[in-house]
Amino acid sequence: MDVDEESDIDTWLFNNFELVCSLLTTDDCSFETQLRMRYAMLKLQLFWRHGRMEDLLHAVEQGKIAVAKTSEQHEAFTGRLNSLGVILGSLYERTGKIENLEETIRVVRQTIKTTPEDYSNLAGRLNNLENKLESRYKHIGRLKDLEEIIRVARQAIKITFEDYLNLEVYLHNLEHKLGCRYDRTKQIENFEETIRVVRQAIKTTVTSLRQYIAYAQYVAPGTDGDICSYSSARECYAAI
């Protein structure tokens, strides 16, 4: 395996995967699923690095097996499902086939469904679903897909009220989707909602800049680069 960054155990697993699987028994199911998902992610990393389709297909195959053999009650189920969604998303990006996108959306939906409401990155997973739905909307152009994208975007924003950096991103995403809906429907209420979200996004941007300025002002005396960053932040803030 030509990956210097991987640990010795990952290299060993990569080179001996088939042998290890052939030696496992039914009593080793939990260990087997862990190995299969790790192998799938190693294969995905190789695909990202070298672009070989065979690596991606191996990742898909082993990722699906790992999820299928993991009980939904198992603590690792949602994490493995999320990993499979990443793998399938890469497959869609490579092939551009709508059926690969549909499968990705199904897995991402299931991931969100099994994610606890207090999970720290639930908003990130919702944003992932939003991005996949947007890809389908671009393929097919159905208004109901756009409506669902907006619902998912609102949900992500609702649970991200304290995280200003991500909230700013999610608000701008929602703003864009609302603008697309207004372009489709030409309904004034859709336009008014877009304006409300734009105002909220600007308010959030100001808050983010204030926080950044406070930080930059604190570290500014250290280097010229920090002073430049502080000055740029001040200029942006003044322009709003």
Beta strands, then each sheet from edge to edge (+ up, - down):
end
